[in-house]
Amino acid sequence: MIELPDLVAGGLAAGTLSALALGGGLLRLRRQQTRQRAEISALRTQLDGSLRAFTAEVEHLAARRVPAAAQRVAHPHLAVPGPLQPLTVGTPLGIALENVLLALQAEVASQRTRVDAAAQAGMRGATREIQAALYRLQDALRRLQQRYDDPELAQTLFQLDHENEQSLRRAQVAAVVCGAWVGLAREESHLVDAVTGGQARLAGYQRVKVHNHLEPGTALVSHAVEPVAIIVAELLDNALRHSAPDTDVVVSLEHVHHGVCVTVDDAGLGMTRDERDRAQRLVAGDAPILLTDLGDPPRMGLAAIGRLTRQFDLGVDVSSASPYGGVRAVLRVDSHLLSRLDPADRPPAPSAPRTTRRSGPAAPAPTHAYGTQDAVPDAPRHHTPTDENGNGEGDGNDGLPQRRRRRTRPAPAAVPEASAPPASSRPARRPEEAAAALGALQSGTAAARSEAAPAAGTPTAAAHDTDHTHDEGGAAR
């Protein structure tokens, strides 16, 4: 039988063990709670940091990246800043932010195009009315020029007409940039006339020096005349505006392999590389042209050139420097836009510079009444050698015509017309001898008139002088 003290001792031992186990459990729970609290604190700190980073990223997106992306739509050379945290690139957050920028750029470009199209439509309507009014004014000024002969009034009307022409050019350029037609339909014209026509539309046109090296009769087809005149006018306007007023602008018209080139060289300031690249993009006409791209106020000259080069298959290059330190602009007109006019039937304008080329090989000297020579066949033929008298060495020529050598003969003395030999028996005279005879005739006539000047006060003396002149001319013939 177990005694009471033993039971008490066992109970105390069991209670002690239970207390120790409970204390160990409580200690483990406290350590676990401490560890959990530390983890929760770390997660909370991490979450707070992520929230602050996300907030900063969104603020950076709104303050820096969105405006830059919107500006890049109008100015492709601008760079859009990247995210603040490079580690976000490629993550879902980074991809989502990039999609926001792309959607923004697409919407801005769409709205910008829509607004610009509305502005261009409004400007087209306005310029159409302005052009019609300026054409009516031009017709009225020209009717006044034809009606009145007063020199001072004619000079004033000419100045007014020139000012009206410049205003018409500006309205026409604005209309072309906004997508309107060139406004005029012309017939085939000499290319040099189109160039000088563009020159005449400018202030300071006197500084333009045109060198025409084209074949006579080089012309433009009807639908290319006005576009070429507009392009030349705008290229010359840029050259005149950006060069000193005491310098010349040189224009050269040359034939090339694929057509004709009109080269404009100025002695101005030139352009930087960025300016030259932008100008080349505009005149190429490859990209759509928006009014908002042209500055404030808009500079429409190069944009109008780009529209016309794309519509009429022309080529313009402004990427080179001129030999004079300025800019060289080259307009290329391909062969399918060229035509030919007979200069005899339709000559160029009297004010157009004459070409430096000859229309063809020199024609043979014509046969005049003052001397004849044996005809020479156009194609070479077999013939027997001739002696210096023009006779063949033999009679075996089979009836073929003989070439005869021209011989210099002294000019025959003047004989009375009654005793003059027939024209067929007169000796042949060279063109040089005929020219010398005519020169002597003119000199003699002038001397006779100067000697007869004191007696020219009566009608009889004047009539005698006239008859004397005719007699001398008849003797020379």
DAVEN-V587062 format. One record per backbone hydrogen bond with DSSP energy under -0.5 kcal/mol. CO is the residue of the C=O (numbers start at 1). NH is the residue of the N-H. E is the energy in kcal/mol with one decimal. If there is no record, write none. Layout:
BEGIN
{{CO:NH:E} {CO:NH:E}}
END
This chain:
BEGIN
{{3:7:-1.7} {4:8:-2.5} {5:9:-2.4} {6:10:-2.5} {7:11:-2.7} {8:12:-2.7} {9:13:-2.1} {10:14:-2.7} {11:15:-2.8} {12:16:-2.4} {13:17:-2.4} {14:18:-2.5} {15:19:-2.7} {16:20:-2.6} {17:21:-2.5} {18:22:-2.8} {19:23:-2.8} {20:24:-2.4} {21:25:-2.4} {22:26:-2.7} {23:27:-2.3} {24:28:-2.3} {25:29:-2.7} {26:30:-2.4} {27:31:-2.4} {28:32:-2.7} {29:33:-2.8} {30:34:-2.5} {31:35:-2.6} {32:36:-2.8} {33:37:-2.9} {34:38:-2.2} {35:39:-2.4} {36:40:-3.0} {37:41:-2.4} {38:42:-2.5} {39:43:-3.0} {40:44:-2.8} {41:45:-2.6} {42:46:-2.9} {43:47:-3.1} {44:48:-2.6} {45:49:-2.4} {46:50:-2.8} {47:51:-2.8} {48:52:-2.5} {49:53:-2.8} {50:54:-3.0} {51:55:-2.7} {52:56:-2.5} {53:57:-2.5} {54:58:-2.7} {55:59:-2.6} {56:60:-2.5} {57:61:-2.3} {58:62:-2.7} {59:63:-2.6} {60:64:-2.4} {60:65:-1.8} {61:66:-2.9} {64:68:-1.7} {65:69:-2.5} {66:70:-2.3} {67:71:-2.4} {68:72:-1.9} {69:73:-0.8} {70:73:-0.6} {70:74:-0.6} {71:74:-0.7} {71:75:-2.5} {75:78:-2.0} {79:81:-0.5} {84:86:-0.8} {85:88:-2.1} {86:89:-1.5} {88:91:-1.7} {88:94:-0.8} {91:95:-2.8} {92:96:-2.2} {93:97:-2.1} {94:98:-2.1} {95:99:-2.1} {96:100:-1.6} {97:101:-1.6} {98:102:-2.3} {99:103:-2.4} {100:104:-2.0} {101:105:-2.5} {102:106:-2.2} {103:107:-2.0} {104:108:-2.6} {105:109:-2.5} {106:110:-2.1} {107:111:-2.6} {108:112:-2.6} {109:113:-2.3} {110:114:-2.1} {111:115:-2.6} {112:116:-2.4} {113:117:-2.4} {114:118:-1.8} {115:119:-2.1} {116:120:-2.6} {117:121:-2.2} {118:122:-2.1} {119:123:-2.3} {120:124:-2.5} {121:125:-1.9} {122:126:-1.8} {123:127:-2.9} {124:128:-2.0} {125:129:-1.4} {126:130:-2.0} {127:131:-3.0} {128:132:-2.0} {129:133:-2.1} {130:134:-2.4} {131:135:-2.5} {132:136:-2.0} {133:137:-2.1} {134:138:-2.4} {135:139:-2.3} {136:140:-2.1} {137:141:-2.4} {138:142:-2.0} {139:143:-2.0} {140:144:-2.0} {141:145:-2.1} {142:146:-1.8} {143:147:-1.4} {144:148:-2.1} {150:154:-2.7} {151:155:-2.4} {152:156:-2.2} {153:157:-2.7} {154:158:-2.2} {155:159:-2.2} {156:160:-2.4} {157:161:-2.5} {158:162:-2.3} {159:163:-2.3} {160:164:-2.5} {161:165:-2.1} {162:166:-1.9} {163:167:-2.2} {164:168:-2.4} {165:169:-2.0} {166:170:-2.0} {167:171:-2.2} {168:172:-2.5} {169:173:-2.5} {170:174:-2.3} {171:175:-2.2} {172:176:-2.3} {173:177:-2.4} {174:178:-1.6} {175:180:-2.9} {176:179:-1.7} {184:186:-0.5} {189:220:-2.9} {190:194:-1.6} {191:195:-2.0} {192:196:-2.4} {193:197:-2.2} {194:198:-1.9} {195:199:-2.1} {196:200:-2.1} {198:201:-1.0} {199:202:-1.5} {202:205:-0.9} {204:207:-1.8} {205:208:-1.6} {207:249:-2.2} {208:210:-0.6} {209:251:-3.1} {210:212:-0.6} {211:213:-0.7} {211:253:-2.3} {212:356:-2.0} {214:357:-0.6} {215:218:-1.8} {217:341:-2.4} {218:191:-2.1} {219:339:-2.9} {220:189:-1.0} {221:224:-1.5} {221:225:-0.6} {222:186:-0.6} {222:225:-1.0} {222:226:-0.5} {224:228:-1.9} {225:229:-2.1} {226:230:-2.4} {227:231:-2.6} {228:232:-2.6} {229:233:-2.2} {230:234:-2.3} {231:235:-2.5} {232:236:-2.6} {233:237:-2.2} {234:238:-2.2} {235:239:-2.0} {236:240:-2.8} {237:241:-2.4} {238:242:-1.9} {240:243:-0.9} {242:269:-1.4} {244:247:-1.8} {248:250:-0.5} {249:209:-2.8} {250:265:-2.7} {251:211:-3.1} {252:254:-0.6} {252:263:-2.7} {253:213:-1.8} {254:261:-2.8} {256:259:-0.8} {258:335:-1.9} {259:256:-2.4} {260:333:-3.2} {261:254:-2.4} {261:263:-0.6} {262:331:-2.8} {263:252:-2.3} {263:265:-0.5} {264:329:-2.5} {265:250:-2.2} {266:326:-1.1} {272:276:-2.6} {273:277:-2.5} {274:278:-2.4} {275:279:-2.6} {276:280:-2.3} {277:281:-2.0} {278:282:-2.1} {279:283:-2.5} {280:284:-1.6} {281:285:-1.0} {281:286:-0.6} {282:285:-0.6} {288:290:-0.5} {290:293:-1.4} {291:294:-1.7} {294:299:-2.5} {298:300:-0.8} {300:304:-2.7} {301:305:-1.9} {302:306:-2.2} {303:307:-2.1} {304:308:-2.3} {305:309:-2.7} {306:310:-1.7} {307:311:-2.1} {308:312:-2.6} {309:313:-0.6} {309:314:-1.2} {315:332:-3.6} {317:330:-2.4} {320:328:-2.1} {322:325:-1.7} {326:322:-1.1} {327:266:-1.4} {327:329:-0.5} {328:320:-0.8} {329:264:-3.1} {330:317:-2.2} {330:332:-0.5} {331:262:-2.8} {331:333:-0.5} {332:315:-1.7} {332:334:-0.6} {333:260:-2.4} {334:337:-1.8} {335:338:-1.7} {337:221:-2.1} {339:219:-2.4} {341:343:-0.7} {342:346:-3.1} {349:352:-1.5} {366:368:-0.6} {368:371:-1.1} {371:368:-0.5} {385:393:-1.3} {387:390:-2.3} {391:387:-2.4} {395:397:-1.7} {397:400:-2.2} {407:409:-0.5} {416:419:-0.8} {416:420:-0.6} {417:420:-0.6} {422:425:-1.0} {422:426:-0.5} {423:426:-0.9} {430:434:-2.1} {431:435:-2.6} {432:436:-2.2} {433:437:-2.5} {434:438:-2.5} {435:439:-2.4} {436:440:-2.5} {437:441:-2.2} {438:442:-2.5} {439:443:-2.4} {440:444:-2.7} {441:445:-2.5} {442:446:-2.5} {443:447:-2.3} {444:448:-2.6} {445:449:-2.3} {446:450:-2.0} {447:451:-2.0} {448:452:-2.0} {450:453:-0.6} {451:454:-0.5} {452:455:-0.6} {453:456:-1.4} {455:458:-1.0} {458:462:-1.8} {459:463:-2.5} {460:464:-2.5} {461:465:-2.4} {462:466:-2.1} {463:467:-2.6} {464:468:-2.4} {465:469:-1.9} {466:470:-2.1} {467:471:-2.2} {468:472:-2.2} {469:473:-2.3} {470:474:-2.4} {471:475:-2.3} {472:476:-2.3} {473:477:-2.3}}
END
